[in-house]
Amino acid sequence: MSSLHRENILSINQKGWNEVASMFYGGTALPQYGPLAATEDYLNLIQDIGEGKVLELGCGSGHTLAYLWEYKHANELWGLDFSEEQIHLASTFLDGKDIPAKLLLAPMDENPGIPLNYFDLVVSIYSLGWTPDLPRTLELVSSYLKPGGLFIFSWEHPVYRCLNYSTELDKFILEHSYLDEATELHPSWKGVEIVINHRKLSTYLNETVQSGLVIERVIESELNVAQGREQDFAPDKWYSVPRAQIIPTTFIVKAFKPNK
């Protein structure tokens, strides 16, 4: 939907996420990289940070930051989110665990005062796709990282949305074009108006490279049945075991900023 400009997208999505933030409290966050997907406990993409500085884009309710503090021994935490309600939830959660973090309210494609060449690790767990300007966001990620610093992000696999379950036919069908990278306005996503940016996997990978980062690993996660709850075995659910047996729910990218 080309008539939607960046300011429109941000306005709609900020309002929507402020309303639904509590529904996602403690949701997809490390050690989980995505629904029904491989976890950090299995993949070991992040070594012990040991006194390192970490920034999370789309910090949500703060659970990934807490994981990096408690289990990867990060020494300094920063979080960025464009939703006031998410920042409030993250602040309350982290304060309750006595975990210090600097939380900033801004979209990912803006720098509200984040230091450059500063971070050992930047992460974005199931949030990067919300940015209205992917190239600018990745340029900023590269600028935030120290030489040798890591960027790890996960997002819903772009092919996953193309597959839908037909109750009438009792089988999965390809219903959408993977090649369509349109911006789509949903009138009632989780009960709120929201804008979703459809991008190909190659777009995420190429823009990561274009930003100056070097991709070390790309994971199209195999199904992690251990994450499945009883309702996740129903084929008509969005994240369902039968559907994830055909198309992975999640892709994960690990990249680094080269030493110059």
C-alpha positions in Angstrom: 0.0 0.0 0.0 2.3 2.7 -1.4 0.1 5.6 -0.1 1.3 4.9 3.4 4.4 7.0 4.2 6.9 6.5 7.0 5.1 8.9 9.4 1.7 7.2 8.7 3.2 3.8 9.4 4.9 4.8 12.6 1.7 6.6 13.9 -0.5 3.6 13.2 2.0 1.0 14.6 2.9 3.0 17.7 -0.8 3.4 18.6 -1.4 -0.3 17.9 1.5 -1.6 19.9 0.6 0.6 22.8 -2.7 -1.2 22.9 -1.5 -4.8 22.4 1.8 -4.7 24.3 0.5 -6.6 27.3 -0.6 -9.4 25.1 3.0 -10.0 24.1 4.5 -9.6 27.6 7.3 -12.1 28.0 6.6 -13.4 24.5 9.2 -14.1 21.9 12.5 -13.3 23.6 15.8 -15.0 24.2 16.5 -17.8 24.6 13.7 -18.2 22.1 14.4 -16.8 18.6 10.9 -17.4 17.3 7.7 -19.4 17.7 8.4 -23.2 17.4 12.0 -22.3 16.4 15.4 -23.3 17.6 16.6 -21.6 20.8 19.8 -19.9 21.9 20.4 -22.8 24.3 20.6 -25.1 21.2 22.3 -22.7 18.7 24.8 -21.0 21.0 25.2 -18.0 18.7 26.1 -15.7 21.6 29.1 -16.5 23.6 29.6 -15.2 27.2 29.6 -11.4 26.7 31.7 -10.9 29.8 31.6 -7.1 30.6 30.3 -6.4 27.1 27.8 -3.7 26.1 24.5 -4.7 24.5 21.8 -2.9 22.6 18.4 -4.4 21.7 16.3 -3.0 18.9 12.6 -3.5 19.7 13.2 -4.4 23.4 9.6 -5.1 24.1 9.0 -6.1 27.7 12.7 -6.4 28.5 12.9 -10.2 28.8 15.7 -10.5 26.2 17.8 -7.9 28.0 17.3 -9.8 31.3 18.4 -13.0 29.6 21.6 -11.4 28.3 22.4 -9.9 31.7 21.7 -13.1 33.7 22.9 -15.8 31.3 25.4 -14.1 29.0 26.8 -11.8 31.6 26.4 -8.5 29.8 27.8 -5.5 31.7 25.8 -2.7 30.1 22.3 -2.9 28.7 20.5 -0.5 26.3 17.0 -1.0 24.8 15.1 0.8 22.1 11.4 0.6 21.3 8.9 2.9 19.6 6.0 2.0 22.0 5.6 3.9 25.2 3.8 1.0 26.7 6.6 -1.5 25.8 9.2 0.9 27.4 7.0 1.1 30.5 6.7 -2.7 30.8 10.4 -3.2 30.2 11.3 -0.6 32.8 9.0 -2.1 35.4 10.2 -5.7 34.7 13.9 -4.9 34.7 13.6 -2.7 37.8 11.8 -5.6 39.6 14.9 -7.8 38.9 17.4 -5.0 39.8 18.8 -5.1 36.3 20.1 -1.7 35.2 19.2 -0.7 31.6 19.1 2.5 29.6 15.8 2.4 27.7 15.1 4.8 24.9 11.8 5.7 23.1 12.3 6.0 19.4 11.8 4.1 16.1 14.6 1.8 14.9 15.5 4.0 12.0 16.3 7.0 14.2 19.2 7.5 16.6 17.9 9.2 19.8 21.3 9.4 21.4 22.8 6.0 21.1 26.7 6.1 21.1 28.6 5.0 18.0 31.3 2.3 17.8 30.3 1.3 21.3 28.5 -2.0 21.4 29.8 -5.5 21.5 26.4 -6.9 20.6 23.2 -5.6 19.0 20.2 -7.9 18.9 16.7 -7.7 17.5 14.5 -10.7 18.3 11.3 -10.8 16.2 11.2 -7.0 15.8 13.4 -5.8 12.9 10.6 -6.3 10.4 8.6 -3.6 12.0 11.0 -0.9 10.9 9.6 1.3 8.1 13.1 1.9 6.7 15.2 -1.3 6.8 18.4 0.2 5.0 18.6 3.1 7.4 18.1 0.8 10.4 20.9 -1.5 9.4 23.2 1.5 8.7 22.5 2.6 12.2 23.2 -0.9 13.6 26.6 -0.9 11.8 27.4 2.5 13.3 26.5 1.4 16.8 28.8 -1.7 16.8 32.5 -1.7 17.7 34.7 -3.3 15.0 34.3 -7.0 15.6 30.9 -6.5 17.3 28.0 -8.9 16.5 24.6 -8.3 15.2 22.0 -11.1 15.6 18.4 -10.8 14.6 15.4 -13.1 14.0 12.2 -12.5 12.2 9.3 -14.4 10.8 10.4 -16.3 7.6 8.9 -14.3 4.7 7.7 -17.5 2.9 5.7 -18.5 6.0 2.9 -16.0 5.4 2.4 -17.3 1.9 1.1 -20.7 3.2 -2.4 -20.9 4.6 -4.6 -23.7 5.7 -7.9 -24.2 3.9 -10.5 -25.7 6.2 -12.7 -26.4 3.1 -10.0 -28.4 1.3 -8.4 -29.7 4.6 -4.9 -28.9 3.3 -2.3 -26.1 3.1 -2.3 -23.9 0.0 0.0 -21.2 -1.3 -2.2 -18.1 -1.1 0.2 -15.2 -1.4 3.1 -14.2 -3.6 6.4 -14.4 -1.9 7.7 -11.8 -4.4 5.2 -9.1 -3.3 7.1 -6.7 -1.0 4.2 -4.4 -0.5 3.4 -2.6 2.8 0.0 -3.9 4.0 -2.5 -2.2 6.3 -4.3 -4.7 8.5 -7.6 -3.2 9.9 -7.7 -5.7 12.8 -4.5 -7.4 13.7 -4.9 -8.6 17.3 -7.9 -6.3 17.4 -5.9 -3.2 16.3 -5.0 -1.4 13.1 -1.5 -2.2 12.1 0.9 -1.9 9.2 3.1 -4.9 8.2 6.1 -4.6 5.8 6.4 -7.6 3.6 10.1 -8.2 2.5 11.9 -11.1 0.9 14.6 -13.0 2.7 17.1 -11.7 0.1 16.1 -8.1 1.0 17.1 -8.7 4.7 20.4 -10.3 3.7 21.4 -7.9 1.0 20.6 -4.8 3.1 22.6 -6.3 6.0 25.6 -6.7 3.6 25.0 -3.2 2.1 25.3 -1.7 5.6 28.9 -2.9 5.8 28.3 -6.0 8.0 29.5 -9.4 7.2 27.1 -12.3 7.4 28.5 -15.2 9.3 25.5 -17.5 9.5 21.9 -17.7 8.3 19.6 -20.2 9.9 16.2 -21.2 8.6 15.1 -22.8 11.8 13.9 -26.3 11.9 10.7 -27.0 13.8 11.2 -27.2 17.6 8.3 -29.4 18.6 9.3 -29.0 22.3 8.0 -25.5 22.2 4.6 -26.7 21.0 1.6 -26.3 23.2 -1.6 -28.4 22.7 -3.2 -25.6 20.6 -0.2 -25.3 18.4 -1.0 -28.7 16.8 -4.1 -27.3 15.2 -3.3 -26.7 11.5 -5.5 -23.5 11.2 -3.5 -21.6 13.9 -1.0 -19.1 12.6 2.0 -20.6 14.3 1.2 -24.3 14.1 3.3 -27.5 14.2 1.8 -28.8 10.9 2.4 -25.6 9.1 6.0 -25.2 10.5 6.7 -28.8 9.2 6.4 -27.3 5.7 7.8 -23.8 6.0 10.0 -22.6 8.9 8.4 -20.0 11.1 11.7 -18.1 11.6 15.0 -17.1 10.1 18.0 -16.0 12.1 21.0 -14.0 10.9 24.4 -13.6 12.7 26.6 -10.9 11.3 29.6 -8.9 12.5 31.3 -5.5 11.9 34.7 -6.1 10.3 37.9 -4.7 11.7 39.2 -2.0 9.4 
